[in-house]
Amino acid sequence: MKIRNFRCVLCKTEYDPEEVQYTCSKCGTLGILEVNYDYRSFTEASYLDISPDIKQGMWKYTNFLPIDNFKNIAPLKVGGTPLCINKALA
């Protein structure tokens, strides 16, 4: 999904998605940047492209992640951990 911009949760300053910025330059480490998606670029076809047979864990949701280049991602299994019932903790 295409990213419109990043916005500081405190001062609402917007940053270009091409900038490498993790926190707001005005608010410091408290100025977490939220991702603003371009929801108009989201289509039913991209929603239906979730393929649990091909991709596992969080990678089956690649259409919804703010990542443009997936070739440098480590081949680790991330997400998809099954939930187990533990009656001793219940």
C-alpha positions in Angstrom: 0.0 0.0 0.0 1.4 3.4 -0.9 2.4 5.7 1.9 1.3 9.4 1.7 3.5 10.7 4.5 4.7 10.2 8.1 3.1 12.5 10.7 4.3 13.3 14.2 1.7 12.2 16.8 2.5 15.3 19.0 3.0 18.3 16.7 1.5 16.9 13.5 4.5 17.8 11.4 4.5 15.8 8.2 7.5 14.1 6.6 8.1 12.8 3.1 8.1 9.0 3.0 11.4 9.1 1.1 13.1 10.7 4.1 14.8 8.3 6.5 13.2 9.7 9.7 12.2 7.6 12.7 11.1 10.3 15.1 10.1 14.0 14.8 13.0 16.4 14.5 11.1 19.0 16.5 9.7 16.7 19.3 12.6 14.3 19.7 12.2 10.7 20.8 8.6 11.4 22.1 7.6 12.5 18.6 6.7 9.1 17.1 5.8 9.2 13.5 2.6 7.5 12.3 2.2 6.2 8.8 -0.5 7.8 6.6 -1.5 5.6 3.8 -2.9 6.5 0.5 -6.2 4.6 0.9 -7.3 5.5 -2.7 -4.5 3.2 -4.0 -5.9 0.3 -2.0 -8.1 -1.8 -4.1 -10.2 -5.0 -3.6 -7.6 -6.8 -5.7 -4.9 -6.0 -3.3 -7.0 -7.2 -0.4 -7.8 -10.4 -2.2 -4.1 -11.0 -2.9 -3.5 -12.3 0.7 -2.1 -15.8 0.0 -1.5 -17.9 3.1 -0.4 -20.8 0.8 2.6 -18.9 -0.6 3.6 -16.6 2.2 3.7 -17.3 5.9 3.4 -15.2 9.0 3.3 -11.5 8.6 4.6 -11.7 5.0 1.3 -12.8 3.6 0.2 -9.2 4.3 2.9 -7.5 2.2 0.3 -5.4 0.4 -0.5 -3.7 3.7 3.1 -3.1 4.9 4.9 0.2 4.4 7.8 -1.4 2.5 8.6 -0.8 -1.1 11.6 -3.1 -1.5 11.3 -6.6 -0.1 14.6 -8.0 -1.6 16.7 -7.0 1.5 14.4 -8.6 4.1 16.0 -11.3 6.2 14.5 -14.8 5.5 13.3 -15.2 9.2 9.9 -16.5 10.0 8.1 -13.6 11.6 4.6 -13.8 13.0 2.2 -16.7 12.6 3.0 -18.1 16.0 0.2 -20.4 17.1 -1.7 -19.6 20.3 -1.6 -22.5 22.8 -4.0 -23.0 25.7 -2.2 -23.5 29.0 -4.8 -24.7 31.6 -2.3 -24.2 34.4 -2.3 -20.5 33.7 -6.0 -20.1 33.2 
